[in-house]
């Protein structure tokens, strides 16, 4: 198996950091490099790192410019052929995950990805991914960096994480690598991680920011699809999906069509 680097970033989350570190060091397969990037925590996180420093190949605690700046620091330091980002609060699904991965990480693919459990307070929900990825998949979804093993070389062949973004930089990297550069990837029919879904990207108020950052990426790398991307937004809207649902019931659909025909009488003609 190619050498693996596990990168954990942390800022003022000593409880989550301890949980993540213990999940990493308790893996039954230990042929990996462990890197911890701390953003200058003041809550005792450094004490946690010191407690486990014998199990950490490299760590630093200093102010950074945000999540993606910290992740980029880890990428630059890492020596592994593949990287996985297991940030504070995230854990491996069980202690045998990397043992199961030992025969998977070979030179045939650049990105390996598996499933995860989304953990939010007292709720747990499994998220599974398709074997075949597409542009439409990335419209509403993305891969989980907690459950993805990425060839380190890609970050230097393409680009590091976009530090101007706060939410969607990992999404930008995945859609560029897979849909623009067509890198080989493989779905792992394995549950890789428990994703701590209480972070910045999961907070509802950041939804609009995420949408805006994704639009910037589409305009940058896929400008010919920009209008189609907007159309997909409509097709994925709750109202449109309700219409599709009504179509399954002939009588209800006749009523909807009749109402629509009446409304259209009083509207300008539709240009096809």
Secondary structure by P-SEA (a helix, b strand, c coil): ccbbbbbbbbcccaaaaaaaaaaaaacccccbbbbbbbcccccaaaaaaaacccccccccccccccaaaaaaaaaaaccccbbbbbccccccccccccccccccccccccbbbbbbbbbcccbbbbbbbbccccccccccbbbbcccbbbcaaaaaacccccccccccaaaaaaaaaccccccbbbbbcccccccccccccccccaaaaaaaaaaaaaaaccccaaaaaaaaaaaacaaaaaaaaaaacaaaaaaaaaaaaaaaaacccccc
